[in-house]
Amino acid sequence: MYEMAVKGEIRTLGFKEGSSGIFTGAIEGLYQGYRFASTTPDRREFVLDAPNGSIALVLHQEISTTLLSRWPEHPFADGKDPLDSLPSTPPGMPPGGGPPPGRGPGGPPPGMPPGAGGPPPGAVAAGGPPPGVATAGGPPPDIFKKIHYMQVKLIVDPDKSTGIFAGATGEVELETPQYQMAGYLVINTQHGDLRLTFMEHGDRNVLRADLQVDGAGSSGIWQNARGDLKFELGRPKPMYGQGPYWGTIWLENPPPGT
């Protein structure tokens, strides 16, 4: 096996189905990402045996997102770079993340007199902390988690539950602080397609991932390869990402030109 150290940069744009972007450096090429449960919810059935009956459960995982659907054409094709040419806010939103058009910061709804709708004198603004509670030093909010996260629910199946649980109903959404989104991406390089599976998670405003080479699903010089990579993508603008990748890939043969 030929050991190949790889590092470089990823520039990417997020969509509901997964990200679309470009690798530069040791790996060169456009890529498309495909995220688990992004287009069709994933549902798994389990049966919990209990005294005097059983409870049938469905584990339902589905991405909740405001991201747009993927564009028909790759956003980085033909040398284009959306990080430079596209607006920093999603379509329909005002620049800088301010209030909707026609409404000033903290102002009343259209048609209401000035000062209407505000808090009573001496009261804190909506969403603010109680008097005397400091906000300095707290962690910055992770904006990405407000617009894009995996919803995980357990749902009771009344028709498949038995005994004293027959006909039972219920649903609960789980809090999953250690959740990592799974999926895969395919990089179209000059010497074949490199397929990488990934597990990613957001840490404030940085998206981190562990990736593994899928040699069986790759082609060209990448076929039957193995390896591990990582990336860390900062989010300089909503829905956009940029940052380094690094790792090691083992190839069956040295790449052309070495």
C-alpha positions in Angstrom: 0.0 0.0 0.0 1.2 3.5 -0.8 0.8 6.0 2.1 -0.4 9.4 1.1 -0.6 12.3 3.6 -3.3 14.7 2.6 -4.2 18.2 3.6 -5.8 21.3 2.1 -9.0 23.4 2.2 -12.7 22.8 1.8 -15.1 25.5 0.7 -18.7 24.6 0.9 -22.4 25.6 0.7 -25.0 23.8 2.8 -28.2 22.5 1.4 -31.0 20.3 2.9 -29.8 17.2 1.1 -26.1 17.8 2.1 -23.3 20.2 1.3 -21.9 21.0 -2.1 -18.3 22.3 -2.3 -14.7 22.0 -3.5 -11.6 20.3 -2.1 -8.2 21.9 -2.9 -4.7 20.9 -1.9 -3.7 17.2 -1.9 -7.2 16.3 -3.0 -8.6 18.4 -5.9 -12.2 18.3 -7.1 -15.8 19.2 -6.7 -17.9 17.2 -4.2 -21.5 16.5 -3.3 -22.5 15.5 0.2 -25.4 13.3 1.1 -26.7 13.5 4.7 -28.5 10.7 6.5 -32.3 11.2 6.9 -32.2 14.5 5.0 -34.8 13.8 2.4 -36.7 10.8 3.8 -37.1 10.2 7.5 -35.4 7.1 8.9 -37.7 4.8 10.9 -36.6 1.7 12.8 -38.9 -0.6 14.7 -38.2 -2.2 18.1 -40.2 -4.2 20.5 -39.8 -3.8 24.3 -41.0 -6.9 26.1 -42.5 -6.2 29.5 -44.7 -8.1 32.0 -48.1 -8.8 30.6 -47.4 -7.4 27.2 -45.0 -5.7 24.9 -44.5 -2.1 23.6 -43.7 -1.6 19.9 -41.6 1.5 19.4 -40.5 3.4 16.3 -37.3 5.4 16.4 -37.9 8.3 14.0 -35.0 10.5 12.8 -35.5 13.4 10.5 -33.6 16.6 9.8 -35.4 19.8 10.7 -33.9 22.5 8.6 -34.5 25.9 6.9 -31.8 25.2 4.4 -32.7 25.4 0.8 -32.9 22.4 -1.6 -29.8 21.7 -3.6 -29.4 23.7 -6.8 -29.6 21.9 -10.2 -26.0 22.9 -11.0 -23.0 22.7 -8.7 -22.5 26.1 -7.1 -18.7 25.8 -7.5 -18.7 24.6 -11.1 -16.7 26.4 -13.8 -14.5 28.3 -11.2 -17.4 30.0 -9.4 -17.1 30.7 -5.7 -20.4 31.3 -3.8 -18.5 32.5 -0.7 -17.5 35.6 -2.6 -20.4 36.1 -5.0 -23.5 35.2 -3.0 -25.2 37.3 -0.2 -24.3 36.6 3.4 -27.9 36.1 4.4 -30.5 33.7 3.1 -32.9 35.0 0.3 -35.7 37.1 1.8 -33.9 38.1 4.9 -32.4 41.6 5.4 -28.6 42.0 5.4 -27.0 41.6 8.7 -29.8 39.5 10.2 -31.9 42.5 11.2 -35.6 42.8 11.5 -37.9 42.2 8.5 -38.1 45.1 5.9 -40.1 48.1 7.1 -39.6 47.4 10.8 -36.9 49.0 12.9 -35.0 47.2 15.6 -37.3 46.7 18.6 -40.0 48.9 16.9 -43.7 48.2 16.8 -45.5 46.3 14.0 -46.5 48.4 11.0 -49.4 50.7 11.7 -48.8 50.8 15.4 -47.8 54.1 17.1 -44.3 54.7 18.2 -43.6 53.0 21.5 -46.5 50.5 21.1 -45.8 46.9 21.8 -42.7 47.5 23.9 -42.2 46.3 27.5 -43.6 48.3 30.4 -41.3 51.0 31.9 -38.6 49.3 34.0 -39.2 45.9 32.5 -36.5 44.0 30.6 -36.8 43.5 26.9 -38.3 40.3 25.6 -35.9 37.5 25.8 -33.5 39.4 28.0 -32.3 38.2 31.4 -33.9 39.2 34.7 -32.6 42.3 36.3 -29.2 41.9 37.9 -28.2 38.8 35.8 -25.1 39.4 33.8 -24.7 38.2 30.3 -21.1 39.0 29.7 -18.8 35.9 29.4 -21.5 33.5 28.4 -21.0 31.2 25.4 -21.9 32.7 22.0 -25.1 31.2 20.5 -24.7 28.5 17.9 -26.9 30.0 15.2 -26.6 26.9 13.0 -28.4 24.7 15.5 -31.4 27.0 15.4 -31.9 26.4 11.7 -30.5 22.9 11.2 -30.7 19.9 13.5 -31.7 16.2 13.7 -35.1 15.6 15.3 -35.1 12.3 17.1 -38.4 10.9 18.4 -39.7 7.6 20.0 -43.2 6.8 18.9 -45.4 4.0 20.3 -47.1 1.9 17.7 -50.6 1.0 19.1 -51.3 -1.7 16.5 -48.1 -3.7 17.2 -48.1 -3.4 21.0 -49.6 -6.3 22.8 -51.2 -7.4 26.1 -52.0 -4.6 28.5 -50.2 -2.2 26.1 -52.4 -3.0 23.0 -53.6 0.3 21.6 -51.2 2.4 23.6 -50.1 5.7 22.1 -47.4 8.1 22.9 -44.6 10.2 21.4 -41.5 11.8 22.9 -38.8 13.9 21.3 -35.3 13.1 22.7 -32.6 15.5 23.7 -29.4 14.2 22.1 -26.5 16.5 23.1 -23.9 14.1 21.7 -25.6 13.5 18.4 -23.5 13.4 15.3 -25.0 13.6 11.8 -23.9 10.8 9.5 -23.6 10.7 5.7 -21.2 10.4 2.8 -19.6 12.6 0.2 -18.2 11.9 -3.3 -15.3 14.0 -4.6 -14.9 14.0 -8.4 -11.1 14.1 -8.9 -9.0 13.9 -12.1 -8.0 10.3 -11.3 -11.4 9.0 -10.1 -14.2 9.4 -7.6 -13.2 9.3 -3.9 -16.1 8.4 -1.6 -15.8 9.3 2.1 -18.3 8.5 4.9 -18.6 11.0 7.7 -19.8 11.7 11.2 -20.1 15.5 11.9 -21.1 17.7 14.7 -21.3 21.4 15.3 -19.3 23.1 18.1 -20.6 26.6 18.4 -19.8 28.1 15.0 -17.4 25.4 13.8 -18.5 22.2 12.1 -16.1 19.2 12.8 -16.2 15.8 11.2 -14.4 12.5 11.1 -14.3 10.8 7.7 -13.3 7.4 6.5 -12.4 6.3 3.0 -14.9 4.0 1.4 -12.6 2.1 -1.0 -15.3 -0.2 -2.3 -17.4 2.8 -3.3 -14.5 4.7 -4.9 -13.1 4.5 -8.4 -9.8 5.1 -10.2 -6.8 5.4 -8.0 -9.0 5.6 -5.0 -10.6 2.1 -5.5 -9.9 -0.2 -2.6 -8.1 2.6 -0.7 -8.5 3.1 3.0 -7.8 6.0 5.3 -9.0 8.5 7.9 -9.5 12.3 7.6 -10.8 15.2 9.6 -12.1 18.6 8.8 -13.0 21.8 10.7 -15.2 24.2 8.9 -15.8 27.7 10.2 -19.1 29.4 9.2 -18.2 32.9 8.1 -21.7 33.4 6.7 -25.0 31.5 7.2 -25.1 28.3 5.2 -21.5 28.7 4.1 -18.4 26.9 5.4 -14.6 27.1 4.9 -11.7 25.4 6.6 -8.9 22.8 6.6 -9.0 19.0 6.1 -6.1 16.6 6.9 -5.4 12.9 7.2 -3.8 9.9 5.6 -5.0 7.7 2.7 -3.4 4.3 1.8 -3.6 3.5 -2.0 -3.0 0.2 -3.8 -0.6 2.0 -6.1 1.2 5.4 -6.1 -0.8 8.2 -7.7 0.2 9.3 -11.2 3.1 11.7 -11.3 4.8 10.5 -8.0 
